[in-house]
Amino acid sequence: MSSSKLPSSTHGSMSNQKRPTAKFHPSLWGDIFLSSPTTNVDAKTKLQHEELKEEVRRMIKGVMDDELLYKFRLIDTIKRLGVSYHFEREIVEVLLNIYEHDYKDDQTLETTSLQFRLLREGLGAPCEWFHKFKDDDGIFNMSLTSDVKGLLELYEASHLRVHGEDILEEALGFTTTHLGLAKASGTIKYPLSALVSHALYQSIRKGLPRLEARRFISIYQGNASHNETLFKFAELDFNLLQISHKEELSKISRQYHYTKTALAYFSFIDRAEPMTNFMLGTVHLKS
């Protein structure tokens, strides 16, 4: 008997064996996107979007000679508003310039923490920068507790730690404790209070970008010193992206509904929540 053939008894038992069938429950989303009306974006809105985008682009290019903290705050704001994908090249140019030239020992906690986080997300940055904020006993200076913005940025920076970076582990514990105390005291004013509360619940690193962007747009609007051009662009860009995602989901729903050959594929899609969270998280929010 050839080794490549199965015994007849085994073959027969396999052929008579009934394969289990999957009986998936109906999609949780139902036909919610099937009847989604098509939204046509008019030419005026598209033009406004492009004009605002170019204004923001000029804004980024113009920060090369500005104060270091201003550069970091601008880039961080653009990222958190969810519009950095339009300006990836310009942002990299600014960060590269900072990476090659700008680090000073007299930087504040906020500046150092922002610089660390923004650079580590792409170019790299050493955790040793934070040793200067410790006292002679090797613990973080208690004087830092009055700098809530600095604590918040150090807290966010500590979530980018890697194995063996003990100082960032210590920073996480230190900032979590003192941000919690500051929050409980009720002395932090809005919008910083909202940023602290949400950060303690979930750091930037652990958030879903589009949901975090939507949340931050509202908080940024409440900041009296916000940049109106940047705010308008972020709000408009979110709305246009929302429309695009709704149209894509509507097309998928129609294909699922009318094309039976797609059943197996979409039975999987219905249950692959992480794959659709980005789009669903966007279309279920209103600006």
Long-range contacts (C-beta under 8 A, 24 or more apart in sequence): 22-267, 24-267, 24-270, 24-271, 27-270, 28-270, 29-253, 29-270, 29-280, 31-253, 31-257, 32-253, 33-246, 33-249, 33-250, 33-252, 33-253, 33-283, 34-250, 34-253, 34-254, 34-257, 36-246, 36-247, 36-249, 36-250, 36-253, 38-247, 38-250, 39-243, 39-246, 39-247, 41-240, 41-243, 45-236, 45-240, 48-236, 49-233, 49-236, 49-237, 49-240, 52-229, 52-232, 52-233, 52-236, 53-86, 53-233, 53-237, 55-229, 55-233, 56-83, 56-86, 56-87, 56-229, 56-230, 56-233, 57-86, 57-87, 57-90, 59-227, 59-229, 59-230, 60-87, 60-90, 60-91, 60-94, 61-90, 63-94, 64-94, 64-97, 68-98, 68-102, 68-104, 68-107, 68-111, 68-115, 69-108, 69-110, 69-111, 69-114, 71-98, 72-111, 72-114, 72-115, 72-118, 73-114, 75-118, 76-114, 76-117, 76-118, 77-220, 77-227, 77-230, 78-230, 79-118, 80-204, 80-212, 80-213, 80-216, 80-220, 81-213, 81-216, 81-217, 81-220, 81-230, 81-231, 81-234, 82-209, 82-210, 82-212, 82-213, 82-214, 82-216, 82-217, 82-234, 82-237, 82-238, 83-213, 83-233, 83-234, 83-237, 86-237, 92-122, 95-119, 95-122, 95-123, 96-123, 99-123, 103-129, 105-132, 108-147, 108-150, 109-133, 109-144, 109-147, 109-150, 109-151, 109-153, 109-154, 110-147, 110-149, 110-150, 110-153, 113-150, 113-153, 113-154, 113-156, 113-157, 114-153, 114-157, 116-157, 116-160, 117-153, 117-156, 117-157, 117-160, 120-157, 120-160, 121-160, 127-161, 127-165, 127-167, 127-168, 128-167, 130-154, 130-167, 130-168, 130-171, 131-167, 134-167, 139-170, 139-174, 140-170, 140-171, 140-174, 144-178, 145-178, 145-181, 145-182, 148-179, 148-182, 148-188, 148-192, 148-196, 149-192, 151-175, 151-178, 151-179, 151-182, 152-179, 152-192, 152-195, 152-196, 152-199, 155-179, 155-199, 155-203, 156-199, 156-203, 156-204, 156-205, 159-203, 159-204, 159-205, 159-206, 160-205, 176-200, 190-222, 191-219, 191-220, 191-222, 191-223, 194-219, 194-222, 195-219, 208-277, 208-278, 208-281, 209-278, 210-241, 210-278, 210-281, 210-282, 211-281, 211-285, 213-238, 214-238, 214-282, 214-285, 214-287, 217-287, 235-287, 238-282, 238-287, 239-287, 241-282, 242-282, 242-283, 242-285, 242-287, 245-279, 245-282, 245-283, 246-283, 248-279, 249-279, 249-280, 249-283
